[in-house]
Amino acid sequence: MRSTFGSSTLVRLLGEWTPAVAEPSGPDVAERLSLWVDAFAAIRLQSAHQAIASVRAAAPARWRKPGAASLAEDVERVRSVLVRAIAQEPGPVIETAHTPADLRRLARAAARPEEAAADASYAPWRQRHLELQRQMELMIPPLREHLRQALAQGSARMRKLATLDAAMEQVLAAREHKLLARITERMERRFAQLRAAQLQALQESGQHDDPAGWRQPGGWLARFAGEWRQLLAAELELRLQPAIGLVEALGNELNEQQ
C-alpha cells in the first residue's frame, strides 16, 4: 500500500512541476487515513459498518444491460461537460492584490497602461481553476448519489457497496476539498517559475521580451496553459474515480450473473 499511496496522475504531475520538500518515511495508508478521521467521523463509520453488516442476502437483482450501460453513459456525460469546460480559455478578471507582488504589479499597470499587457498575471488562471473546481463539486457528488441509488436496488453485495461509498464520501469529503483547494497555489508557483525562466533566458540572450510570443508554440505561457489543462484533467479523473469504481463493480456483478 505504501507504493501506491501517491501514484495518481494528479500527484505525479504536481510532484514533477512543483516538487515539495521530501518527508521522511511515515505511516502506511491505513495509518494516514486514521489521521483524517475525527471522533464524529469514526461514529459515522461505525454506523455504516453496522448498516453494512445488517444487509441481508437476497435474490440477486438482474439489471438489464442497457440499464447498466446507461450508468456508464451518465458518468461519461458528466466527464464530457467538464472536459469541455477545462478546454475553455480563462476570461479577464478584475484583479485584487493577494500578495505584495500583486500590489506592485497593479500599481505599475495603473501608472503605465500601455505596459500592462506585457505584465503577466496568474489571476485569470486562479479564478478559472476555482470556477472549474466548483463546477466539479456541483456535478460529481449528485452523480455519485445517483449511482449509489442504482446499486442499492441490486444484490446484497451491491447494497453494501453503496452504503460504504456513502459513508466514505461523508468522512473524506471535507479533507478532499481542503487538499484540492491548495492545487491552485501550487500552480501559481509553476506559473512564476516558467515566467522567471523565460526572463532569465531572454536576459542571457540579450533579446527583448515579446508578449505576442508567449502563446506561440514553445512560449512559456503556452506551456503553462498546456500543463494547467493537463493538471485539471487529472483532478477531474481523481474526483470521478469513486463513481467509476461503482460502475465497474456493477459491471463485475453483471458478468458473474451471466
Buried (B, 14 or more C-beta within 10 A) or exposed (E): EEEEBEEBBBEEBBEEBBEEEEEEEEEEEEEEBEEBBEEEBEEBBEEBEEBBEEBEEEEBBBBEEEEBBEBBEBBEEBBEEBBEBBEEEBEEEEBEEEEEEBEEBBEEBEEEEEEBEEEBBBBBBBBBBEBBBEBBBEBBBEBBBBBBEBBBEBBBBBBBBBBBBBBBBBBBEEBBEEEBEEBBEBBBEBBBBBBEEBEEEEEEEEEEEEEEBBEEEEBBBBBBBEBBBBBBBBBBBBBBEBBBBBBEBBBEBBEEEE
